[in-house]
Amino acid sequence: MTFVAILVLGLVASGLLPVSLMPDIDIPEITVQVNRPGQSAREIDEGIVSPLRYQLMQVPHLDDLSTESRNGKATIRLRFNYGADINYAFIDVNEKVDAAMDNLPDDMDRPAIVKASASDLPVFFVNIWKEHTDDVGFMELSQLTQSIIIKRMEQLPEVAMIDITGHAEPELFIKPDESRLTALGITHNDISAAIEENNLTMGSLQVVDGQYIFNIRFSNRLRTIEDVKNIRLNTGTRLFKLEELAQIEKRPRNREGAFLSGENQALSLAVIKQSDARMSELKKNINDLIYHLQTDYPDIHFEVVRDQTLLLDYSISNLQQNLLFGGLLAFLILFFFLKDARSPWLIGISVPVSLVVAFLFFHLAGLSINIISLSGLILGVGMMIDNSIIVIDNITQYLQRGEKLSAACIKGTNEVIRPLISSVLTTCAVFVPLIFLSGISGTLFYDQAVAVAVGLLASLIVSITLIPVLFHLFSHRSAKKGTLNKGKMTRLLQRLDIFKSETLYERGFDYLFKRRRITVIVFLLLIIPAIILFLHLPKERFPQFRQTEVLLQIDWNEKINLDENLRRSAELRTLTASLSQLTNTYAGTQKYKLHKETDQTVSELMLYMNCKNSSKLEDLKKMLKAFFQNKYPKAITSWKSPGNIFEKIFEEDTPLLIARISDDSERGFPDIEETQRIISHIKSASPNAEIESPAGERYLEIRAIPERLAIYEVQYSTLFRTLKAALNSWQVGVLHSGSQYVPMVIGNTSANMDNILETLKVNNKNNTPIPVRELISTQTKYDYKVLSGSSGGSFVPLTFTAAGDMANLMQKINSVLRETHSATAQFSGSWFSSRVLINELIIVLIISLLLLYFILAAQFESLIQPIILLLEVPIDIAGALLLLWIFGGTLNLMSMIGIVVMAGIIINDSILKIDTINHLRKEGMPLLEAIREGGHRRLKPIIMTSITTILALVPVLWSGTMGSELQRPLALTVIGGMTLGTIVSLYFIPLCYYFLYRK
């Protein structure tokens, strides 16, 4: 009844467990966003970013600080050590920014500070558009979306916020009649002053009238277009309305970016869920809301793209199928080994019971059902069966030796409790050190370690308590009826004996023991290919995943406008139409607040493309690479995985190698011409290096000539305002229209820059028009598009995507910089993090082996016997690396974890064998006979536990989901290591035991 109560609690807990794609992990990253329209990248970097960088370097637990300064804005990214409290770090960053504000321009807005979180990633995107709409119609659609649709979505309890891009913002455009203004002697400054005087709020007063108090409010704020048109200007002899002197209209603001769904200009809404919300409920409520919105607005189209809920459902259901199929395969194979139609059912019962008990522990530990925890359970299914196999097989052996049923159940269970506990402890000893990996690796695989430990603990409890009771119950009934081991199925299985395991083992034992020394040498020589494969296999941080969708980021490396950018994007969409079934275009500047991967300039482009399968995606990449080489060789392109939570956690956010170039100049880094020469020399020294050059841009520098300003009596501020008005960018106020704030802009119709400068005139103090061309000098210059920096100061980043021997490349770079350019380089990139991770995993393996040694030494009460067991680990690694090499795998986090896990699992078989041999020798049996009998008694448990563990992992090899691709390197190393390790346990371990105790 106790187990019934626990099962009921486990079933209830399994229904309460949250379901998510990945564990709820805080991403220790904070972004500081600086917005400074009208200033160049250099002005922002030197005047704003440098003081901020100096302050932010003092934030505790800071791992890395990087800055990017562009025209009009800058981004400072702070990455903290994993384990640091991101909430306290957020407070510290705000304090440092406030302290830096004293050294920043007075008219500058406070930088926005955004705390990154896995829950901030959009669950999906909703595209909204109308067909055949003009700019004004699209502006109205934008206003409708912002005022109604977004608010209705954010009212859903599962929605945290809606992030939007692509929307058109309105402005009130005032186009003066220049000829009439000149005739009347009115300037743009007069219009600006009149608007400012008529757009004031005077506050309120309280007036006492007898026993009553009245509030009197003064308001002269402009609220409608009519209010602006009715502004009066006094010329001295006549009073004019502003609409008589200028054309006033509401229009979309000049765009610096656009979003397109297919060929349609659209809005993109990024739906961000509450951290504790279920994704399935969010998707259902959003779909219901979209259905009602389509009914209310039939001319508006809605489209859900980049849906993470589909990825969640597919990955979770696929892993659940792997769990089911792996368990069934392991269950079916038991019939042929146990040659009993009843015992496999008892063992099969242990798996679902152990899983239900594990779900109860999940609920108590606060874990969720996700890819990582499910993969841990898949890994643990084979080991869950192992414990029950060992108990039932041992009970059966006592029955075969003539013991009564009750005594056989008691003795058979008691005899294996110690080795079973030791096996669970050794496996946990392997997993526990994994959570001490630095960075997100240790944080992420906490769920997997806990899942395996919980599964094994539940299995141990079930195998030594429930299984003996059920075995006794079912066998007792059969014994009363006289049908114990006499069923038709049992007799058929006993006659079948398709594996002939005992016969093959006996032959192998006799053959190898006659050639003991040669056999031991051959086994030990297997360590050599293990070392060779370890050095030869390519190394990376995380396994590569097959993708059907991709983001292509393009920097045209030219100063093109938005219209040209859109024309080129249409060209790319036409080119890729046959391969991409869905294309979304992010052209120019985007307006997301949290989705910062689209932080780009007007001359940059990003395409989201979704193909039917990964092979079509590879064809698309090849086609586009050839296209850019032929037509746009200057363009800088890069491929990224879409920003789902899985890719966000596992993506390599840094290239293979980055060389941060700096020198002793005033700016701290070489100019762009010098950088091009450095790149040329590096390519000469290392022809195989693929280098991404930093993007540059040309700009027009306008300088006022002070002498001429003084001669012509023109004020600098007047010249500046005249130029801004001519360039359609002089904002003179804000129209408070309901809940909207509409900027008011004075300007003229866009024209060619040369024509503007040739024809534009400015009035001096005597109201005499002076040609602007006489007051200024112009010069075209070329400079970096983005200025980069870190805690060490400013630098120029050179990105290397492929170069062969990285150590040799870094030596050549240092040599080129030192001998030719008087510059230095600091290196970073995923090449370093991959090696740090591999070194950490090697240390974890060593720690795990030490823990195993101490546990085994305590069990066997010997300091020598554990060495025999641990000696098989380097031999088994050869099998793991060989299978990994055959399947084209790499050494990464998952394959190294697989090696660590395999080391803990495989010695469990040897623990049973040595424990049995020790027990037989204590009973007085001679050494060689004890070794033979111990191997015979533990033959079936060793083979069955190995096969069930391998079969539980086999479905992972043939599945195509991200969760399975993540686990495939782990499965390969475990399967390869256990296949060789089974042979080692059967033959090598007895030989070592023999040589140790033969005298």
QUIDA-V218711 format. One record per backbone hydrogen bond with DSSP energy under -0.5 kcal/mol. CO is the residue of the C=O (numbers start at 1). NH is the residue of the N-H. Records with the same first field share a line. If there is no record, write none. Layout:
CO = NH, NH
This chain:
1 = 5
2 = 6
3 = 7
4 = 8
5 = 9
6 = 10
7 = 11
8 = 12
9 = 13
10 = 14
11 = 15
12 = 16
13 = 16, 17
18 = 20, 369
19 = 279
21 = 371
23 = 25
25 = 27, 118
26 = 28
27 = 29
28 = 80
29 = 116
30 = 78
31 = 33, 114
32 = 34, 76
33 = 112
34 = 36, 74
36 = 39
39 = 72
40 = 44
41 = 45
42 = 46
43 = 47
44 = 48, 49
45 = 50
48 = 52
49 = 53
50 = 54
51 = 55
52 = 56
53 = 57
55 = 58
56 = 59
59 = 62
61 = 81
64 = 79
65 = 791
66 = 77
67 = 789
68 = 75
69 = 787
70 = 73
72 = 36
73 = 70
74 = 34
75 = 68, 77
76 = 32, 78
77 = 66, 79
78 = 30
79 = 63, 64
81 = 84
84 = 86
85 = 89
86 = 90
87 = 91
88 = 92
89 = 93
90 = 94
91 = 95
92 = 96
93 = 97
94 = 98
95 = 99
96 = 100
97 = 101
99 = 102
100 = 103
101 = 104
105 = 108
112 = 33, 114
114 = 31, 116
117 = 120
118 = 121
123 = 308
124 = 271
125 = 127, 305
126 = 269
127 = 303
128 = 267
129 = 301
134 = 138
135 = 139
136 = 140
137 = 141
138 = 142
139 = 143
140 = 144
141 = 145
142 = 146
143 = 147
144 = 148, 149
145 = 150
148 = 152
149 = 153
150 = 154
151 = 155
153 = 156
156 = 159
158 = 274
161 = 272
163 = 270
165 = 268
169 = 253
170 = 743
171 = 173, 251
172 = 174, 745
173 = 175, 249
174 = 176, 747
175 = 247
176 = 178
177 = 181
178 = 182
179 = 183
180 = 184
181 = 185, 186
187 = 191
188 = 192
189 = 193
190 = 194
191 = 195
192 = 196
193 = 197
194 = 198
196 = 199
200 = 220
203 = 218
205 = 216
207 = 209, 214
209 = 212
212 = 209
214 = 207, 216
215 = 217
216 = 205
217 = 219
218 = 202, 203
220 = 200
222 = 736
224 = 228
225 = 229
226 = 230
228 = 231
229 = 243
231 = 242
233 = 235, 240
238 = 235, 240
240 = 233
241 = 244, 245
242 = 245, 246
245 = 177
246 = 248
247 = 175
249 = 173, 251
251 = 171
256 = 589
258 = 587
259 = 266
260 = 262, 585
261 = 263, 264
264 = 261
267 = 128, 269
268 = 165, 270
269 = 126, 271
270 = 163, 272
271 = 123, 124
272 = 160, 161
274 = 277
278 = 282
279 = 283
280 = 284
281 = 285
282 = 286
283 = 287
284 = 288
285 = 289
286 = 290
287 = 291
288 = 292
289 = 293
290 = 294
291 = 295
292 = 296
293 = 297
297 = 300
301 = 129
303 = 127, 305
305 = 125
306 = 308
307 = 311
308 = 312
309 = 313
310 = 314
311 = 315
312 = 316
313 = 317
314 = 318
315 = 319
316 = 320
317 = 321
318 = 322
319 = 323
320 = 324
321 = 325
322 = 326
323 = 327
324 = 328
325 = 329
326 = 330
327 = 331
328 = 332
329 = 333
330 = 334
331 = 334, 335
332 = 335, 336
333 = 337
334 = 338
335 = 339
340 = 344
342 = 345, 346
343 = 347
344 = 348
345 = 349
346 = 350
347 = 351
348 = 351, 352
349 = 353
350 = 354
351 = 355
352 = 356
353 = 357
354 = 358
355 = 359
356 = 360
357 = 361
358 = 362
359 = 363
360 = 364
361 = 365
362 = 366, 367
363 = 366
368 = 370
369 = 20
370 = 374
371 = 375
372 = 376
373 = 377
374 = 378
375 = 379
376 = 380
377 = 381
378 = 381, 382
379 = 383
380 = 384
381 = 385
382 = 386
383 = 387
384 = 388
385 = 389
386 = 390
387 = 391
388 = 392
389 = 393
390 = 394
391 = 395
392 = 396
393 = 397
394 = 398
395 = 399
396 = 400
397 = 401
398 = 403
399 = 402
404 = 408
405 = 409
406 = 410
407 = 411
408 = 412
409 = 413
410 = 414
411 = 415
412 = 416
413 = 416, 417
414 = 417, 418
416 = 420
417 = 421
418 = 422
419 = 423
420 = 424
421 = 425
422 = 426
423 = 427
424 = 428
425 = 429
426 = 430
427 = 430, 431
428 = 432
429 = 433
431 = 434, 435
432 = 435
433 = 436
434 = 437
438 = 441, 442
439 = 443
440 = 444
441 = 445
443 = 446
444 = 447
445 = 449
446 = 450
447 = 451
448 = 452
449 = 453
450 = 454
451 = 455
452 = 456
453 = 457
454 = 458
455 = 459
456 = 460
457 = 461
458 = 462
459 = 463
460 = 464
461 = 465, 466
462 = 466, 467
465 = 469
466 = 470
467 = 471
468 = 472
469 = 473
470 = 474
471 = 475
472 = 476
473 = 477
474 = 478
475 = 479
476 = 480
477 = 481
478 = 482, 483, 484
483 = 486
487 = 491
488 = 492
489 = 493
490 = 494
491 = 495
492 = 496
493 = 497
500 = 504
501 = 505
502 = 506
503 = 507
504 = 508
505 = 509
506 = 510
507 = 511
508 = 512
509 = 513
510 = 514
511 = 515
512 = 515
513 = 516
515 = 519
516 = 520
517 = 521
518 = 522
519 = 523
520 = 524
521 = 525
522 = 526
523 = 526
524 = 527
525 = 528, 529
526 = 530
527 = 531
528 = 532
529 = 533
530 = 534
531 = 535
532 = 536
533 = 537
538 = 891
541 = 893
548 = 611
550 = 552, 609
551 = 553, 640
552 = 607
553 = 638
554 = 556, 605
555 = 636
558 = 560
561 = 565
562 = 566
563 = 567
564 = 568
565 = 569
566 = 570
567 = 571
568 = 572
569 = 573
570 = 574
571 = 575
572 = 576
573 = 577
574 = 577
576 = 579, 580
579 = 581, 612
582 = 610
583 = 262
584 = 608
585 = 260, 587
586 = 606
587 = 258
594 = 596
595 = 598
596 = 599
598 = 590, 600
601 = 604
603 = 556
604 = 588
605 = 554
606 = 586
607 = 552, 609
608 = 584
609 = 550
610 = 581, 582
613 = 617
614 = 618
615 = 619
616 = 620
617 = 621
618 = 622
619 = 623
620 = 624
621 = 625
622 = 626
623 = 627
624 = 628
625 = 629
626 = 630
627 = 631, 632
628 = 632
632 = 635
635 = 637
636 = 555
638 = 553
640 = 551
642 = 644
644 = 648
645 = 649
646 = 650
647 = 651
651 = 653
655 = 830
656 = 831
657 = 800
658 = 660, 828
659 = 661, 798
660 = 826
661 = 796
662 = 824
668 = 663
671 = 675
672 = 676
673 = 677
674 = 678
675 = 679
676 = 680
677 = 681
678 = 682
679 = 683
680 = 684
681 = 685
682 = 686
686 = 689
689 = 691
690 = 801, 802
691 = 693
692 = 799
695 = 785, 786
697 = 783
699 = 701, 781
700 = 702
701 = 703, 779
703 = 777
704 = 706
705 = 709
706 = 710
707 = 711
708 = 712
709 = 714
713 = 765
715 = 719
716 = 720
717 = 721
718 = 722
719 = 723
720 = 724
721 = 725
722 = 726
723 = 727
724 = 729
725 = 728, 748
729 = 731
730 = 746
733 = 744
734 = 736
735 = 737, 742
736 = 738
737 = 740
740 = 737, 742
741 = 743
742 = 735
743 = 172, 745
744 = 732, 733
745 = 174
746 = 730
752 = 756
753 = 757
754 = 758
755 = 759
756 = 760
757 = 773
760 = 772
762 = 770
764 = 767
768 = 764
770 = 762
771 = 774
772 = 775, 776
775 = 705
777 = 703
779 = 701
781 = 699
783 = 697
786 = 788
787 = 69
788 = 795
789 = 67
790 = 793
793 = 790
795 = 788, 797
796 = 661
797 = 799
798 = 659
799 = 692, 801
800 = 657
802 = 690
803 = 805
804 = 806
805 = 809
806 = 810
807 = 811
808 = 812
809 = 813
810 = 814
811 = 815
812 = 816
813 = 817
814 = 818
815 = 819
816 = 820, 821
817 = 821, 822, 823
822 = 664
824 = 662
826 = 660
828 = 658
829 = 832, 833
830 = 834
831 = 835
832 = 836
833 = 837
834 = 838
835 = 839
836 = 840
837 = 841
838 = 842
839 = 843
840 = 844
841 = 845
842 = 846
843 = 847
844 = 848
845 = 849
846 = 850
847 = 851
848 = 852
849 = 853
850 = 854
851 = 855
852 = 856
853 = 857
854 = 858
855 = 859
856 = 860
857 = 861, 862
864 = 867, 868
865 = 868, 869
866 = 870
867 = 871
868 = 872
869 = 872
870 = 873, 874
871 = 875
872 = 876
873 = 877
874 = 878
875 = 878, 879
876 = 880
877 = 881
878 = 882
879 = 883
880 = 884
881 = 885
882 = 886
883 = 887
884 = 889
885 = 888
890 = 892
891 = 540
892 = 896
893 = 897
894 = 898
895 = 899
896 = 900
897 = 901
898 = 902
899 = 903
900 = 904
901 = 905
902 = 906
903 = 907
905 = 908, 909
906 = 909, 910
907 = 911
908 = 912
909 = 913
910 = 914
911 = 915
912 = 916
913 = 917
914 = 918
915 = 919
916 = 920
917 = 921
918 = 922
919 = 923
920 = 925
921 = 924
926 = 930
927 = 931
928 = 932
929 = 933
930 = 934
931 = 935
932 = 936
933 = 937
934 = 938
936 = 939
938 = 942
939 = 943
940 = 944
941 = 945
942 = 946
943 = 947
944 = 948
945 = 949
946 = 950
947 = 951
948 = 952
949 = 953
950 = 953, 954
951 = 955
953 = 956, 957
954 = 957, 958
955 = 958, 959
956 = 959
961 = 965
962 = 966
963 = 967
964 = 968
965 = 969
967 = 971
968 = 972
969 = 973
970 = 974
971 = 975
972 = 976
973 = 977
974 = 978
975 = 979
976 = 980
977 = 981
978 = 982
979 = 983
980 = 984
981 = 985
982 = 986
983 = 987, 988
984 = 988, 989
987 = 991
988 = 992
989 = 993
990 = 994
991 = 995
992 = 996
993 = 997
994 = 998
